[in-house]
Amino acid sequence: QIMNLRKFLSMKQRGYDTIKKGLLTLMSKAKHHSSTWKILKFKKIVFFKMDS
């Protein structure tokens, strides 16, 4: 049971890493678009709220 949970958590972490990488790429591309930047910031907050 504990092993399965650990495996699931590592998979979840990998998923978050992928999302983070994608967000970072988008951010670096869209830094000059302040509106996009605000949306991404907002989405980040939503992610953290969902996680906790």
N, C-alpha and C positions, 0 to 999 in steps of 0.2 A: 504493500500500500504506500509506504513512504517513498520507495523507489519510483513508483508511478508518478507520485506527486512531484518529486524532484525532476523527473523527465518532463512532465507537463510544464513546470515552472521554467526550465531551461528553454523549452520550445517557445513559451510565451516571451521570454527575454529576447530570443532571437528575432521574433516577430517585431518586438518593440525597437530593436536595433535597426531592422530594415526600415521601419516607419521613420525612425529618427534620421537615418541616412537620407531617405527621400525628402523629408522636411528640410534638412540642412541644404540639400542640393537646390530645392525650390527657393529657400531663403536667399542663398547666395546669388541665384539667378534674378530674383525679384526684389533685391534690396533697394533699387531705385524707385520701385513702385511702393510708396508708403502704404497705400490701401491694402495691397496684397500682404505686406508685412504685418499689418494690424490683424488681418484675418488669420494668418498663420499663428500669431501670438495667441489669439483667441482659441484656436483649435488646440494649441499646446495646453492651455489651461483646462480645456474640456477633457483632454487625454488624462491629465493628472487627476481631475475630479473622478473620472471613470475608474481609474486605477485604485484610488483610496476607498 
